[in-house]
Amino acid sequence: MNRDHTAPPAGRGTTPPPTRPIPLTWLYAPGDRPGIVQKALTSGADVVIVDLEDAVAPDRRAYALDATADLLADPQPVPVHVRVHAPRDIPTLVSLPGLVALRVPKVTHPTDIGRIAELSQGLPLYPLLENALAVEHAYAIATAHPSVHGIALGEADLCADLGVRDDRGLDWPRSRIVVAARAAALPPPVQSVHPHVRDLDALAADCARGRAMGFLGRAAIHPRQLPVIERAYLPAPDEIAAAEKVVKAAESCHDGAFVLPDGRFVDAAVVTGARRVLALAARRS
């Protein structure tokens, strides 16, 4: 089953327009603070992730679940995912009209997905890989069930698990999930959050590095991070011009592969990448 898509799948009770832009910004908001969630929905984020896990104190998780269920009883203006704390949260959420997908933390093995998929009744799932075993099983998790629509790293927990003291220690796990997602015909993974909300220069630099590694978009924990992430992931004018040449040549060429006038070899994968660049470029208009 080819699941190489560029926009979040439609949730129950919602029908997002087919021309919805490729999502680049994914904003977390704590489920026990409905006012902040409401602000997140109007922040300009492409996707809002209501968090029932790390952002919520243990003694407030029941309230967070109830508050999130109340909010998502109606369709929302942007796609909303919920990061659940535990499988027992899912029956309360699964049929809500305002819910598009579930983000599932601490998935370590493909067998974890079967149980979650049964509870979620076909709702799209985004497993979060947060330890060494999960990274080793990345492709198996990505292909464990048709309900899996994307994978991502949970880098804070992964750093703790690996004992990583320098950001470079995550290079291999990051590349691993990019490759696993592509091999499973899933969208490119979204970068994990950048925890220093005031250091926007460091955020921009890290986004540029993530983009070079094959990520597409990034999760955020504060609205001020959203414009930085979007700018970092939008294609530059020279990239757009090059993509236009590739797509134009592909439309007039019926061969499986061809060579551009500048000598560059082009095949189906290059054309797919060029079309993604043009889809992202449409966000500039």
ABEGO torsion letter per residue (X at the ends): XBABBABBBBBBGBBBBAABBBBABBBBBBAABAAAAAAAAAAGBABBBBBABAABBAAAAAAAAAAAAAAAABBBABBBBBBBABAAAAAAAAABAABABBBBBGBABAAAAAAAAAAAGGBBBBBBBABAAAAAAAAAAAAABAABAEBBBBAAAAAAAAGBABAAAAAAAAAAAAAAAAAAGBBBBBBBBBABAABAAAAAAAAAAAAAAGBBEBBBABAAAAAAAAAAABBBAAAAAAAAAAAAAAAABABABBBBAAGBBBBAAAAAAAAAAAAAAAAAX
